[in-house]
Amino acid sequence: MPLLLGGRAYGGVPVGLQAGFMAAAPDEVETATGIHVSVFCLSIAPGALPGRLLVDAHPLTAVLATGAAFTLAAFLAAVLSGRTSPS
């Protein structure tokens, strides 16, 4: 059940990011879309190898705990940044 809820919540991330890129560059929709796709792919790539090594070496609970820790760190970084809206 938690995996299902997490997957459902994550479904809104690409839409929210795309909206942010479009708001930042309303006159350059194609460029904003290309940058969004590039950033999204580049954000996945650095985690692929360490994630594979983690999955191979540790039980699933350790993998989920690591993901939760990174999510919490990202949340705290976003909250502590003090930014309230795209500029």
N, CA, C and O atoms as a GROMACS GRO file, in nm:
protein
  348
    1MET      N    1   0.081  -0.120   0.000
    1MET     CA    2   0.000   0.000   0.000
    1MET      C    3   0.086   0.128   0.000
    1MET      O    4   0.057   0.219  -0.078
    2PRO      N    5   0.192   0.138   0.086
    2PRO     CA    6   0.274   0.259   0.081
    2PRO      C    7   0.338   0.281  -0.056
    2PRO      O    8   0.353   0.395  -0.100
    3LEU      N    9   0.376   0.173  -0.121
    3LEU     CA   10   0.437   0.186  -0.253
    3LEU      C   11   0.336   0.243  -0.353
    3LEU      O   12   0.371   0.326  -0.436
    4LEU      N   13   0.214   0.198  -0.344
    4LEU     CA   14   0.108   0.249  -0.431
    4LEU      C   15   0.084   0.398  -0.407
    4LEU      O   16   0.072   0.476  -0.502
    5LEU      N   17   0.077   0.437  -0.280
    5LEU     CA   18   0.055   0.578  -0.248
    5LEU      C   19   0.173   0.664  -0.292
    5LEU      O   20   0.154   0.775  -0.342
    6GLY      N   21   0.293   0.615  -0.272
    6GLY     CA   22   0.412   0.689  -0.315
    6GLY      C   23   0.415   0.706  -0.465
    6GLY      O   24   0.448   0.813  -0.516
    7GLY      N   25   0.381   0.601  -0.537
    7GLY     CA   26   0.378   0.608  -0.683
    7GLY      C   27   0.273   0.707  -0.732
    7GLY      O   28   0.295   0.779  -0.829
    8ARG      N   29   0.161   0.708  -0.666
    8ARG     CA   30   0.056   0.802  -0.704
    8ARG      C   31   0.098   0.947  -0.677
    8ARG      O   32   0.071   1.036  -0.757
    9ALA      N   33   0.162   0.969  -0.564
    9ALA     CA   34   0.208   1.104  -0.530
    9ALA      C   35   0.316   1.148  -0.628
    9ALA      O   36   0.320   1.265  -0.668
   10TYR      N   37   0.404   1.057  -0.666
   10TYR     CA   38   0.514   1.091  -0.756
   10TYR      C   39   0.464   1.124  -0.896
   10TYR      O   40   0.533   1.192  -0.972
   11GLY      N   41   0.347   1.078  -0.932
   11GLY     CA   42   0.292   1.106  -1.064
   11GLY      C   43   0.274   1.255  -1.090
   11GLY      O   44   0.274   1.297  -1.206
   12GLY      N   45   0.259   1.334  -0.986
   12GLY     CA   46   0.242   1.478  -1.003
   12GLY      C   47   0.372   1.554  -1.018
   12GLY      O   48   0.370   1.671  -1.056
   13VAL      N   49   0.486   1.491  -0.988
   13VAL     CA   50   0.615   1.560  -0.993
   13VAL      C   51   0.647   1.610  -1.135
   13VAL      O   52   0.678   1.728  -1.150
   14PRO      N   53   0.642   1.526  -1.238
   14PRO     CA   54   0.674   1.577  -1.372
   14PRO      C   55   0.580   1.689  -1.416
   14PRO      O   56   0.623   1.783  -1.483
   15VAL      N   57   0.454   1.680  -1.380
   15VAL     CA   58   0.358   1.783  -1.418
   15VAL      C   59   0.391   1.915  -1.348
   15VAL      O   60   0.387   2.021  -1.410
   16GLY      N   61   0.422   1.907  -1.220
   16GLY     CA   62   0.458   2.027  -1.146
   16GLY      C   63   0.587   2.090  -1.196
   16GLY      O   64   0.596   2.213  -1.209
   17LEU      N   65   0.686   2.007  -1.225
   17LEU     CA   66   0.811   2.059  -1.280
   17LEU      C   67   0.790   2.125  -1.416
   17LEU      O   68   0.844   2.232  -1.443
   18GLN      N   69   0.712   2.061  -1.501
   18GLN     CA   70   0.685   2.118  -1.632
   18GLN      C   71   0.614   2.252  -1.618
   18GLN      O   72   0.646   2.346  -1.691
   19ALA      N   73   0.521   2.262  -1.527
   19ALA     CA   74   0.451   2.389  -1.505
   19ALA      C   75   0.548   2.497  -1.458
   19ALA      O   76   0.537   2.613  -1.498
   20GLY      N   77   0.643   2.459  -1.373
   20GLY     CA   78   0.743   2.553  -1.327
   20GLY      C   79   0.832   2.603  -1.440
   20GLY      O   80   0.862   2.722  -1.449
   21PHE      N   81   0.875   2.511  -1.527
   21PHE     CA   82   0.957   2.550  -1.641
   21PHE      C   83   0.879   2.642  -1.735
   21PHE      O   84   0.933   2.739  -1.787
   22MET      N   85   0.752   2.611  -1.757
   22MET     CA   86   0.670   2.694  -1.846
   22MET      C   87   0.648   2.833  -1.787
   22MET      O   88   0.646   2.932  -1.860
   23ALA      N   89   0.631   2.840  -1.655
   23ALA     CA   90   0.612   2.971  -1.591
   23ALA      C   91   0.740   3.054  -1.598
   23ALA      O   92   0.736   3.177  -1.609
   24ALA      N   93   0.855   2.986  -1.592
   24ALA     CA   94   0.983   3.057  -1.595
   24ALA      C   95   1.015   3.109  -1.734
   24ALA      O   96   1.084   3.210  -1.748
   25ALA      N   97   0.967   3.042  -1.837
   25ALA     CA   98   0.997   3.084  -1.975
   25ALA      C   99   0.871   3.073  -2.062
   25ALA      O  100   0.864   2.986  -2.149
   26PRO      N  101   0.771   3.160  -2.039
   26PRO     CA  102   0.645   3.147  -2.112
   26PRO      C  103   0.657   3.171  -2.263
   26PRO      O  104   0.573   3.124  -2.340
   27ASP      N  105   0.760   3.243  -2.306
   27ASP     CA  106   0.777   3.270  -2.448
   27ASP      C  107   0.862   3.166  -2.520
   27ASP      O  108   0.876   3.169  -2.642
   28GLU      N  109   0.918   3.074  -2.445
   28GLU     CA  110   1.006   2.970  -2.501
   28GLU      C  111   0.958   2.831  -2.458
   28GLU      O  112   1.031   2.759  -2.390
   29VAL      N  113   0.838   2.795  -2.498
   29VAL     CA  114   0.778   2.669  -2.454
   29VAL      C  115   0.860   2.548  -2.498
   29VAL      O  116   0.881   2.456  -2.419
   30GLU      N  117   0.906   2.547  -2.623
   30GLU     CA  118   0.982   2.432  -2.673
   30GLU      C  119   1.114   2.417  -2.598
   30GLU      O  120   1.155   2.306  -2.563
   31THR      N  121   1.182   2.529  -2.573
   31THR     CA  122   1.308   2.526  -2.500
   31THR      C  123   1.284   2.478  -2.357
   31THR      O  124   1.360   2.395  -2.306
   32ALA      N  125   1.181   2.529  -2.292
   32ALA     CA  126   1.150   2.489  -2.156
   32ALA      C  127   1.119   2.339  -2.149
   32ALA      O  128   1.160   2.272  -2.055
   33THR      N  129   1.047   2.288  -2.248
   33THR     CA  130   1.016   2.145  -2.250
   33THR      C  131   1.142   2.062  -2.268
   33THR      O  132   1.159   1.960  -2.202
   34GLY      N  133   1.231   2.104  -2.357
   34GLY     CA  134   1.356   2.032  -2.378
   34GLY      C  135   1.444   2.031  -2.254
   34GLY      O  136   1.504   1.929  -2.221
   35ILE      N  137   1.451   2.146  -2.186
   35ILE     CA  138   1.529   2.153  -2.063
   35ILE      C  139   1.467   2.064  -1.956
   35ILE      O  140   1.539   1.998  -1.882
   36HIS      N  141   1.335   2.064  -1.948
   36HIS     CA  142   1.267   1.979  -1.850
   36HIS      C  143   1.302   1.832  -1.871
   36HIS      O  144   1.335   1.761  -1.776
   37VAL      N  145   1.294   1.786  -1.994
   37VAL     CA  146   1.325   1.646  -2.024
   37VAL      C  147   1.471   1.615  -1.991
   37VAL      O  148   1.501   1.511  -1.933
   38SER      N  149   1.561   1.705  -2.026
   38SER     CA  150   1.703   1.685  -1.998
   38SER      C  151   1.730   1.678  -1.848
   38SER      O  152   1.800   1.588  -1.801
   39VAL      N  153   1.674   1.772  -1.774
   39VAL     CA  154   1.694   1.774  -1.628
   39VAL      C  155   1.634   1.649  -1.564
   39VAL      O  156   1.694   1.591  -1.474
   40PHE      N  157   1.518   1.609  -1.611
   40PHE     CA  158   1.452   1.491  -1.553
   40PHE      C  159   1.538   1.366  -1.576
   40PHE      O  160   1.557   1.286  -1.484
   41CYS      N  161   1.589   1.348  -1.697
   41CYS     CA  162   1.673   1.232  -1.726
   41CYS      C  163   1.805   1.238  -1.651
   41CYS      O  164   1.853   1.137  -1.599
   42LEU      N  165   1.865   1.356  -1.645
   42LEU     CA  166   1.991   1.371  -1.574
   42LEU      C  167   1.975   1.353  -1.424
   42LEU      O  168   2.071   1.319  -1.355
   43SER      N  169   1.857   1.375  -1.372
   43SER     CA  170   1.835   1.353  -1.230
   43SER      C  171   1.818   1.205  -1.197
   43SER      O  172   1.844   1.164  -1.084
   44ILE      N  173   1.776   1.128  -1.293
   44ILE     CA  174   1.760   0.984  -1.271
   44ILE      C  175   1.893   0.911  -1.285
   44ILE      O  176   1.921   0.818  -1.210
   45ALA      N  177   1.974   0.952  -1.380
   45ALA     CA  178   2.098   0.881  -1.413
   45ALA      C  179   2.195   0.865  -1.297
   45ALA      O  180   2.246   0.754  -1.278
   46PRO      N  181   2.224   0.968  -1.217
   46PRO     CA  182   2.323   0.950  -1.110
   46PRO      C  183   2.282   0.851  -1.002
   46PRO      O  184   2.366   0.800  -0.929
   47GLY      N  185   2.153   0.824  -0.990
   47GLY     CA  186   2.107   0.730  -0.888
   47GLY      C  187   2.099   0.587  -0.935
   47GLY      O  188   2.079   0.496  -0.854
   48ALA      N  189   2.114   0.564  -1.065
   48ALA     CA  190   2.095   0.430  -1.118
   48ALA      C  191   2.202   0.331  -1.070
   48ALA      O  192   2.168   0.223  -1.022
   49LEU      N  193   2.327   0.366  -1.082
   49LEU     CA  194   2.433   0.274  -1.041
   49LEU      C  195   2.438   0.256  -0.890
   49LEU      O  196   2.440   0.142  -0.843
   50PRO      N  197   2.441   0.363  -0.810
   50PRO     CA  198   2.440   0.341  -0.665
   50PRO      C  199   2.315   0.265  -0.619
   50PRO      O  200   2.322   0.183  -0.528
   51GLY      N  201   2.201   0.294  -0.682
   51GLY     CA  202   2.079   0.222  -0.647
   51GLY      C  203   2.090   0.074  -0.676
   51GLY      O  204   2.047  -0.010  -0.597
   52ARG      N  205   2.148   0.041  -0.791
   52ARG     CA  206   2.167  -0.100  -0.825
   52ARG      C  207   2.258  -0.169  -0.725
   52ARG      O  208   2.232  -0.280  -0.682
   53LEU      N  209   2.367  -0.101  -0.688
   53LEU     CA  210   2.460  -0.159  -0.591
   53LEU      C  211   2.395  -0.175  -0.455
   53LEU      O  212   2.418  -0.274  -0.386
   54LEU      N  213   2.313  -0.080  -0.416
   54LEU     CA  214   2.242  -0.089  -0.289
   54LEU      C  215   2.144  -0.206  -0.290
   54LEU      O  216   2.136  -0.280  -0.192
   55VAL      N  217   2.071  -0.221  -0.398
   55VAL     CA  218   1.974  -0.330  -0.408
   55VAL      C  219   2.043  -0.466  -0.406
   55VAL      O  220   1.993  -0.560  -0.345
   56ASP      N  221   2.159  -0.477  -0.472
   56ASP     CA  222   2.232  -0.603  -0.475
   56ASP      C  223   2.293  -0.640  -0.340
   56ASP      O  224   2.304  -0.758  -0.307
   57ALA      N  225   2.332  -0.540  -0.262
   57ALA     CA  226   2.408  -0.567  -0.139
   57ALA      C  227   2.324  -0.568  -0.012
   57ALA      O  228   2.369  -0.621   0.090
   58HIS      N  229   2.205  -0.511  -0.015
   58HIS     CA  230   2.128  -0.495   0.108
   58HIS      C  231   1.983  -0.542   0.089
   58HIS      O  232   1.936  -0.554  -0.024
   59PRO      N  233   1.914  -0.567   0.200
   59PRO     CA  234   1.772  -0.607   0.188
   59PRO      C  235   1.685  -0.488   0.145
   59PRO      O  236   1.727  -0.373   0.150
   60LEU      N  237   1.566  -0.521   0.104
   60LEU     CA  238   1.474  -0.420   0.052
   60LEU      C  239   1.445  -0.310   0.153
   60LEU      O  240   1.428  -0.194   0.115
   61THR      N  241   1.440  -0.343   0.281
   61THR     CA  242   1.411  -0.241   0.382
   61THR      C  243   1.520  -0.133   0.384
   61THR      O  244   1.489  -0.016   0.407
   62ALA      N  245   1.644  -0.170   0.362
   62ALA     CA  246   1.753  -0.072   0.358
   62ALA      C  247   1.738   0.019   0.236
   62ALA      O  248   1.765   0.138   0.244
   63VAL      N  249   1.695  -0.038   0.126
   63VAL     CA  250   1.675   0.041   0.005
   63VAL      C  251   1.563   0.144   0.028
   63VAL      O  252   1.577   0.260  -0.009
   64LEU      N  253   1.453   0.100   0.087
   64LEU     CA  254   1.341   0.190   0.114
   64LEU      C  255   1.380   0.297   0.216
   64LEU      O  256   1.340   0.413   0.202
   65ALA      N  257   1.457   0.260   0.317
   65ALA     CA  258   1.501   0.357   0.417
   65ALA      C  259   1.594   0.462   0.354
   65ALA      O  260   1.587   0.580   0.388
   66THR      N  261   1.680   0.419   0.264
   66THR     CA  262   1.768   0.513   0.194
   66THR      C  263   1.687   0.610   0.109
   66THR      O  264   1.714   0.730   0.109
   67GLY      N  265   1.590   0.558   0.038
   67GLY     CA  266   1.502   0.645  -0.041
   67GLY      C  267   1.427   0.744   0.045
   67GLY      O  268   1.413   0.861   0.008
   68ALA      N  269   1.378   0.699   0.159
   68ALA     CA  270   1.307   0.789   0.251
   68ALA      C  271   1.401   0.897   0.304
   68ALA      O  272   1.361   1.012   0.318
   69ALA      N  273   1.524   0.860   0.335
   69ALA     CA  274   1.622   0.957   0.386
   69ALA      C  275   1.653   1.064   0.280
   69ALA      O  276   1.660   1.183   0.312
   70PHE      N  277   1.671   1.021   0.156
   70PHE     CA  278   1.696   1.119   0.049
   70PHE      C  279   1.575   1.208   0.026
   70PHE      O  280   1.590   1.328   0.000
   71THR      N  281   1.456   1.152   0.035
   71THR     CA  282   1.335   1.231   0.018
   71THR      C  283   1.322   1.334   0.129
   71THR      O  284   1.287   1.450   0.103
   72LEU      N  285   1.350   1.294   0.251
   72LEU     CA  286   1.345   1.387   0.364
   72LEU      C  287   1.449   1.497   0.348
   72LEU      O  288   1.420   1.614   0.374
   73ALA      N  289   1.569   1.461   0.305
   73ALA     CA  290   1.674   1.561   0.284
   73ALA      C  291   1.634   1.662   0.176
   73ALA      O  292   1.656   1.782   0.193
   74ALA      N  293   1.575   1.614   0.067
   74ALA     CA  294   1.530   1.704  -0.039
   74ALA      C  295   1.418   1.795   0.009
   74ALA      O  296   1.415   1.914  -0.024
   75PHE      N  297   1.327   1.739   0.087
   75PHE     CA  298   1.217   1.819   0.142
   75PHE      C  299   1.271   1.929   0.233
   75PHE      O  300   1.230   2.045   0.222
   76LEU      N  301   1.362   1.892   0.322
   76LEU     CA  302   1.420   1.991   0.412
   76LEU      C  303   1.497   2.099   0.336
   76LEU      O  304   1.489   2.217   0.371
   77ALA      N  305   1.570   2.059   0.234
   77ALA     CA  306   1.643   2.157   0.153
   77ALA      C  307   1.546   2.254   0.086
   77ALA      O  308   1.573   2.374   0.078
   78ALA      N  309   1.434   2.203   0.037
   78ALA     CA  310   1.335   2.289  -0.028
   78ALA      C  311   1.270   2.384   0.072
   78ALA      O  312   1.252   2.502   0.043
   79VAL      N  313   1.236   2.332   0.189
   79VAL     CA  314   1.172   2.416   0.290
   79VAL      C  315   1.268   2.521   0.343
   79VAL      O  316   1.231   2.637   0.361
   80LEU      N  317   1.391   2.482   0.369
   80LEU     CA  318   1.488   2.574   0.426
   80LEU      C  319   1.544   2.673   0.325
   80LEU      O  320   1.609   2.770   0.363
   81SER      N  321   1.519   2.651   0.196
   81SER     CA  322   1.569   2.745   0.096
   81SER      C  323   1.499   2.881   0.106
   81SER      O  324   1.555   2.982   0.065
   82GLY      N  325   1.377   2.882   0.161
   82GLY     CA  326   1.303   3.006   0.178
   82GLY      C  327   1.237   3.057   0.052
   82GLY      O  328   1.170   3.160   0.057
   83ARG      N  329   1.252   2.990  -0.057
   83ARG     CA  330   1.190   3.034  -0.182
   83ARG      C  331   1.042   3.001  -0.179
   83ARG      O  332   1.004   2.891  -0.142
   84THR      N  333   0.959   3.097  -0.218
   84THR     CA  334   0.815   3.075  -0.212
   84THR      C  335   0.748   3.060  -0.346
   84THR      O  336   0.640   3.001  -0.356
   85SER      N  337   0.811   3.114  -0.453
   85SER     CA  338   0.751   3.101  -0.586
   85SER      C  339   0.860   3.111  -0.691
   85SER      O  340   0.966   3.167  -0.664
   86PRO      N  341   0.834   3.058  -0.811
   86PRO     CA  342   0.934   3.069  -0.918
   86PRO      C  343   0.959   3.214  -0.956
   86PRO      O  344   0.866   3.295  -0.959
   87SER      N  345   1.082   3.247  -0.984
   87SER     CA  346   1.116   3.385  -1.023
   87SER      C  347   1.140   3.394  -1.171
   87SER      O  348   1.169   3.502  -1.222
   0.00000   0.00000   0.00000
